[in-house]
Amino acid sequence: MTARRTARLTILAAAPAALALCAVPAVAHEGHTTAASGDTYQVDLAPLNDSGSKGTAMLSLDGTRLTVKIEASGLVPGQPHAQHIHGSTTGHDFHCPDASADKNKDGIVTTAEGLPSYGDINISLTTKGDTSKGSGLAVDRMPTADKSGKLSYQRTLTVSQKVADHIKDLHVVQHGIDPNGNGTYDFGKGKSELDPKLPQEATAPADCGMLQGAAVGSMPVGGVETGSGGTAGVEAPGLIAGGSAAVLAGAGVFLARRRSNRATSSGS
């Protein structure tokens, strides 16, 4: 009897400890998962505004050093393409826009129409010099697509700790489209609402991509800024399952020991 009671108390004490170990995330900061040093994230760029543009961006974070590599195709040949990292560093959930963002129904989702979806500029991906929001339209320092419409970009930047902490809440947008197919930016779609000296074609978004795994790996601190849903209540189903498995495993060991003790008692 004493042996059975001791075994039962040992298992019941161990099971909550196992559950607690399974339920603790690796690194947490203000309610979201913090990017660890040396993490690399992939961004698949999908076309906007029927641009035909697509590509892949790789964001590698080492502390507050961010290396951005972009390979894109289908862009306007020989033209500069403004590109940025958009989104929130306060935890709001922005995302890439779809055709419904075209509020005036002119067939183009402009930068202003897309901002409520993808958020403001955090980093301007220039080829040199300043990378702040203020360089968002510095077309003389933005990468230019080659004669085939391909663009290759790489730059290592020092970012703020907020950007590093919220890297999974951010995404990449490239701008510059050619809806009339004449191979250049013109005023066929009017003036840019960002700068009337520039055509709308030069500043309208061409493609956009979110970091893969962002919805799972990062819980926005401020909740969902736009969109129709949230993720409350399902932050970590894998951790819940792991905790349940630990409890079940503990229960199995307890039952096995209980049967063994009964058999020993019957034999004696």
N, C-alpha and C positions, 0 to 999 in steps of 0.2 A: 504493500500500500504506500509506504514512504517513497519507494523508488518511482512509482507511477506519478505521485504528486510532484516530486522533484523534476521529472522529465517534462510534465505539463507546464509547470511554471517557467522552465528554461525556454521552451518554444514560444510561449505567450509573450515573454519578455523580448525575444529576438525578433519576432515578426514586425512590431512597430518600428524597430530600428532599421530593418531592411526596407520597409516602405518609405521611411524618411530619406534614406540614401538615394532611392530611385527617384524621389520627387524633387530633388534639388537640381536646378539647371546649372550648366557648367559655369557660365559667367552672366551675371545679370546687372542691369543698371537702369534705374528708374522705370521698371516695368517692361523693358524690352531686352532682347539678347544683344549683348555688345560684341562687335566684331573683334576677333582675336588677332594678335599680331601675325602677319604672314598669310591672312586669308585672301583668297582670290574668288571673284564672282564673275559669272558670265551674263551678258546682256544680249539677247537676240533682238535685233532691230527689225521691226515690221513696218511696212509702208503706210503712210498716211496720205490723204489727198490723191489717191491713185497715182502716186509718184513712181512706183516701180522700184523704189529704193529699198534695199535690205542690207543687212550686215551683222557683224558680231563685235561687241565691245567686251574687253576683259578689264576688270578693275581689281588691282592687287593692292592690298592695304598692309602696310608694315608700320604700326604705330600711327603716326599722323602723316606718313609718307604714302601718297597715293599714286600709283602708276596706271595710266589709262592707255590702252591699246585699242584702236578701232580699225577694222577692215570693212569697208562698205562698197557697194556697187549699185548701179542704176541711178546715180545722181546726175545732175546737169553737167555735161562735160565742160571742162575748162572754166567752171565758175566756182567762186568761193562759197563754202557752206558753213554758216554759223552753226555751232554745236555747243551744247551745254549739258550740265548735270542739273536736273530739276528736282523739286520735291521739298520736303519739310525736314528740319532738324529739331522739331519740337514734337515729333511723333504722329502728326496727322497723316492720313492715308490718301495720298494722291495716286493717280494712275494714268496710263496712256488714254487719250480721248478716242472716241469713235465718231462716225459720221453724224451722230445726233448732236455733237457739239457745234455744228454749223447752224447757228441761230438765225442768220438772215437768209439761209437757203440759197446761197449763191454758188454752191458747189465746192467751196473752199473752207476748210477749218483754218482760220487765221491763228496767228500766235495769241492774240487777245482772246479769241474764242476757246483756244485750247488751255489757257492758263488755269481756269477753274478746275480742270481735270489734272493736269500734270504739275501744277504749282509753279512758283516763281523760280528764277535762276539762282542756284547756289554757287556754281562754278562755271565760268566761261572757258571752254576748252580751246584756247588760243594756241598758236604754235610758239609764241614767245611773249615775254612781258606779262602784264597784269592778267589775272584770271578771275577777277571779281565780277559781280553782276554788271558793274559799270562798263565792262568790255564786251557785253553781250552782242553788240552790233559792230564790233571792231573787225569789219570784213577784210581789212588789209592784213590782219593777223590770224585769220581763220584759214584752215586748210582748203586747198583747191583740188577739185576732182580732175583726173587726167582726161585725155581725149576719149577714153572709153567709159567715162563716168565712174571710175573707181577711185577710192580715196583710202589712203593709209595714214594713220596718225599714231604717234606715241609721245607721251610726255609724263614726267614724274613731277608731282606737285606736293607742296606742304599744305595740308588742310587743317581746319580747326578741329578741336577735340569733339565738338558737336557733330561735325560731318563724319568723323571716324566712328562715333558711337551710333549714329543713325544711318550708316552706309546702306543698310538694307531697305531703308525707306525712300531711297533716291533712285533716279533713273536717267537714261540718256535720250536726248532729243537732237536730231539734226534738222537743219532748215534749208530751204531752197528747192523750188519746184519749177516745172516747165509745162504747164497745162496745155499750151498751144503747140508744143513740140517744135519750136523754132531754134532750139539749142542755145538760148540765152534768156536772161531775165529782162522782161519788158513790162510795160504798164497795162497790159491787156486785162489784168484783174484789178487795176487801180493802184492807188498808192498804199504803201504800208502804213498801218495805223501807229506803228512804232516810230517811224521816221518818214515823213512825206517825200523826202528826197529819194527814198528807195522804193522800188516797185513791190507790190504785195508778194509777187513770186519769190523775191529774194529772202523774205522773212517768214513765209508760211512753213509750217513743219513738214518735212519730207518723210521722216520715220521716227519711231519711238520704241524704246524697250525698257522693261523692268528687270531688276535683278532676279535671277532664277532663285526660287526658294524664299523670296521675300515674305510672302504671305504666311509661311510656316515659321520662319526664323525670327520674325520681328513683330512684336505686338505694339501697334502705335500707341503712344502715351496718351494722346488727346482724343483717341477714338477715331471714327471714320469721318473724314472731312467732306468727301463727296462719295457718290455711289449709293447703292441700294441696300448694302448689308454690312455686317460686321462679323467679328470672330469671337465675341464674348462667350465664355463658357466652353470653348474648345481650344484653349491655348496650347495644351500639351497632351493630346490623347495617347501618345506613345509612353509618356511618363506614367499616366494613369494605368495603362495596361501593364507596364513594368512593375508598378507597385502591387497590382492585383496578383501578378504571377509570384511575387515574393511571398505574399500572404498564403497563397495556395500551396507553394512549396513548403512553407513552414507547417501548414496544416497536415500535409502528407507525411512529413517526418514525424510529427506528433502521433498520428494514427498508427504508423508503422511501429513506433516504439511502444505504443499502448498495447498493440496486439502481441508484440514480443514479450512484454511484461506479463500479460495474461497467460501466455503459453508457459512461461517459466513458473508462474504461480500454480498452474494446473498440474505441471509435472512434479512439483514438490509436494 
